[in-house]
Amino acid sequence: MKHLKFFAFIISMCVLTSCYSVRLRNVNGAPQLDPFSDRDDYYRGMAVVELDTVIKIKLTSKDFTFLIKETDACESGKINIIEYRNTFGGVLLSVITFGRKRKVKIKYVCEKPSN
Amino acid sequence: MATTKSKLLKEWNTLHKNGPFPLKLLYQTKLEGERVMPKKIDRYNDAAREIQRLIEETQDAGEGFRAYGSAWSMNNIASHKDRMHFNGSMNISMPIDETDCHQDNAYDPEDLFLFECGSTIKELSETLAENGKSLKTSGASNGQTIAGCISTGVHGAGLDVGSVQDYVVGLNLIIGPNQDDIVYIEPESRPALNDDFVEKLNARVIRDDDTFYAALVGLGGFGFIHGVVIEAEPVFLLKRYVKKIKKSVAFELANTMDFKNSSFKIPEETDIQGKGNRPYHYKVFINQYSDDPNCVVELMYKKDYQELYPDPFPVIKESLYRDLIHLFVKLTENFPNSIPLLVKSLRKTILPAVNEETTGMLKEIFWDAPYQGPAFACSFGIDHKDSEKAMNLLGKLTRDEGPIPGIFALRFVKQTKATLGFTKFPVTCMIEIDGVLWEKTRKIMSLKEYSRRMIEVLQENNIPFTIHWGKNNDWEFPGLVNHMFNDKPEKWKEQREKLLSPEMQDLFSNEFLKTIGLA
């Protein structure tokens, strides 16, 4: 029982410490705003695109590139802020699928188009 | 064609959550794409037609209309209970050519630029930097739109520069739905653009000092500000110092603005006689809960631009845990006596690091401010000669009748010519308390009550004052605007009535203007 508790503690510590976010922000350029958004976090008032998916790649592929397209929520097609989240589940998924499945959990805000 | 999205809503809030305020319909106009309409002037005029269509639609519905940009104002000045327009997507910029200038133009044409209303200070600065230019001053950050800045009198701490509205050369306003309701206003005493250029904007020209200076800080009541012509200047660097000095010395400087004969000197910033140079920017931070005889001051000196200077940006910028701020607020509401200790413990986050030295362009020094949750700010303009007296009175009030979760800072700004500009004194000291927004409890008074007490204390002690239009205060205080500006509110109203039809005065009036008796 004592060992079980210790094991559970170690696992929970691994899970907790392996979940973290990293945010990158351009020094230049303004973020695209969304007046209809009701977010109340760091991205308040911004047009945020959130992606939470699993990408499946070929065994022969080393990595992949996710393309940011021009959309309503990303009018310029250029990134201003991007935040990715690393999770224990994501790391585990990549390990057990030998890297074929990659968990992608990102938020990004595009540059406000210049005129 | 410019397109407008709209959404039915029940309420709207500012960036810092100072509301909510009621609202029925929110518009957002987006410009036509440059692939379809390559010429900027065509896209600009196309957007003007779209705004006129929305004004007509609103008028037909018998409702009111108000434009807003970044929602940075901390009261309801930017709100309207009927219809609001988000203009942040309208950001065309155009340099002014020498051939566009008036025959009596006294500005260097290379310094003149037209910016559409929704351009933010950051966007203005970047456009100008690409042309080797800079804004003369900005607020403490860069997210406000140019139209929002001038409408509310946004200022920095430029002793000899003034506020954002003070480098505006001309205003392009949309004052109704009809063909002759697009106007370009500039002072007759200092014309900048010629009639041919104004015609390209489909506007009629008004050259009149009184109209221009009334509309300059127009509080959103002079119609839809579509474009603003500004005077920039060659790009420069600011060298920023943060020092801890005796409060008595800091206030001596505040009261006299005499940096030359002060005992405080920065060795690198003296003239050949060893006397102190006059800074571009002077700011004093006061923690009203601290007995420390010293205080932190921030000074900036203007330098010629050079290519090589140390990177002013840190690599990492940390933000506080939002939960920590929430905890701070809850402690404040339930245990107000803990506020001085909390302020002290957060001083490293609130105050700049002492002995910090940074060099950068204006746009780099006054960079992005991340959103950190609900906030308040009460800001009074007083004659700089009254700064020590006013600080002592407001500090005492905050300690005795508070405590209140915020700390004071004083900035100094050159006088404005705008009729209702709150930087009305020869050098105005903007004395401001900033902090986290709290809810009234049995143990702590409300923000409105606190604001009211600040007004009363300044009045009781015969300190003439103004209030920042975009900040929190007790705007219902009886006779407030006339007390602050004497006969100027009447002059402002007179110009508004001259420019706008009665229907449009009504359409562009909101609760804020009604509360303060200007509509």
Interface residues (C-beta under 8 A of the other chain):
Chain A: R25 V27 N28 G29 A30 L33 P35 F36 D40 D41 Y42 Y43 R44 G45 E75 K112 P113 S114 N115
Chain B: K5 K7 L15 K17 L26 Q28 K30 L31 E34 K40 R43 S70 A71 F86 G88 S89 N91 I92 S93 E116 T120 K122 E123 E126 T127 G143 F313 S319 R322 W367 D368 P370 Y371
